[in-house]
Amino acid sequence: MIPWVDVDEGPVPGEGETLRLRRRGDEFSILAGATELMNSRLSGSEKALADIACERLKDRPAARMLIGGLGMGFTLRAALGGLGPRARVVVAELVPAVAAWARGPLAHLFAGCLDDPRTDLRVADVGAVIRAETGRLDAILLDVDNGPEGLTRRENDRLYEAGGLAEARAALRPGGLLGVWSQGPDAAFAGRLRRAGFAVEEMRARADGRGGGRRHVIWIATRAEAGARPAGPRRPARRP
């Protein structure tokens, strides 16, 4: 078996954690400690996050989307493929090393999408970007850590708590959506979304996108307007 080889590492700003990039043949993995955050062979649910959002935004040809977390570029590539030429995609990536890997050892996975004129990559805290975009966004897609329970940075927890969800709602235009990726279900988080003024749908998507691998969770939370009652629990939708 081909052994894993360490390619590079980089600190998570403000924390004692370090992210590591490893390679085994043509397979890449990013880890926080011993926990794998993403793998180049398991991109199905990250793509599904963008695919679902783009389908909901098809009546907004000039949609402005914010993606929290660059990762290996799977969500960004899917978003660019699903949005029109007038759309704009802001990507907030906190860890400078991850942004550097996107133009270095992982450049083939990004396939030039960072050079797409619709892409605006910012090495910044996504929470700060959300607070600066009040009323300007049609969609926010969060693929930060492993979901609502942060692993790499304690400050990420704020994104999924009441205050962070209120900021996300304020950043969205009427009818805008918040999409959240998670490695697994979290009933308490779904409840916080509803209390924050969102109509919530919970979906499942396969990790490898071909009907195999574990099922990850995607929440699609649509900004409910004044006078509208956020939807109650729904049976999780299934996606391949």
Order of alpha helices (4+ residues) and beta strands (2+ residues): beta-beta-beta-beta-alpha-beta-alpha-beta-alpha-alpha-beta-alpha-beta-alpha-alpha-beta-alpha-beta-beta-beta
